[in-house]
Amino acid sequence: MDYREAGVDVEAGRAFVEKIRHLVESTHRPEVLGGIGGFSGFFELPAGYRQPVLVSGTDGVGTKLKLAQQLNRHDTVGIDLVAMCVNDVLTSGAEPLFFLDYLATGKLEAEQLADVVKGIARGCQEAGCALQGGETAEMPGFYGPGEYDLAGFCVGVAEKSELLDGSRVTVGDVAIGLASSGVHSNGFSLVRKIVSDRGWNWSDRPEELGTSLGEILLTPTRIYVKPILEARRQGIEIRAMAHITGGGLPENLPRCLPEDKAIAIDPASWSVPPIFQWLARTGGVALPEMFDTFNMGIGFVLVVSASQQEEALQWFTSQGIEARAIGEVIAGDRRLTGIPKAS
């Protein structure tokens, strides 16, 4: 017997690395030292920092991968993977520097997984970070035919004096909500249950959505890195940031606040996208549960001074991102008001 008979094709793994080499190299920044293929990656810290602080984050894509695998479309979930990590790192005010991925599958299918890496590379390009390398694990018997899982790891850098930890937030500041591109990568266990239990198929086209369920739900998570970093460079003082992922606004927005501050949210200040309305109606999901599970159209929130509210709104609008003032900082105990609460 040999390793191939056990289900692991070492030569196919080597060929896969060569197949994706150009994708990895297309993301490289000047600070990358060497190429892929070693036991580790080397990255030189960018010049100009007095007290550089490294900021790290890790995440996955979740059961959205089931949808990609059922539809046999794999070129978008890599963007989701990068987005989930770099948007988290961004909330500290850090610039994402490099990214690594972990890709596990039962049997290495080169074309399928090359599409996944293509998405990862595209996400890294959108975030301005280098795809430094990764790991592809072939695990026969652990994953079924055509199945794979993804995890990602990102490292960024920030000047120590410019790190955002909530301490700059004051009463009267304004919460600016940046539009999501859709469901992003959270709540898909509920999404899949709604679609399955109510007898819908991914190819179905509900009239109010204008496209198939599969198409709209595979829309990748928006990456907010470049427009936000540029806003700070142009003098917009962002005092706190929150990435709205699993748990929605009620769980994620308070995480960027100091202990003695709260935010009063006005849910009428933005229009909830049709996909969330369809999920709520089709699944019979109560509004508080929707807010506790999904981003409801707000993928990222910035806290700025009231005096810079209009400047911030105009900037993000000019970058093609719909932005709305959705709330105000008040005295409180690190929570949100105005959002329907789950029982």
Buried (B, 14 or more C-beta within 10 A) or exposed (E): EEEEEEBBBEEBBEEBBEBBEEBBBBBBBEBBEEEBEEEEBEBEEEEEEEEBBEBEBBBBBBBBBBBBBEBEBBBBBBBBBBBBBBBBBBBBBBBBBBBBBBBBBBBBBEEBBBBBBBBBBBBBBBBBBBBBBBEBBBBEEEBEEBBBBBBBBBBBBBBEEEBBEBEBBEEEBBBBBBBBBBBBBBBBEBBBEBBEEEEBEBEEBBEEBEEBBBBBBBBBBBBBBBBBBEBBEEEBBBBBBBBBBBBBBBBBBBBBBBEEBBBBBBBEBBEBBBBBBBBBEBBEBEBBBBBBBBBBBBBBBBBBBEEBBEBBBEBBEEBEBBBBBBBBBEEBEBEBEBBEEEE
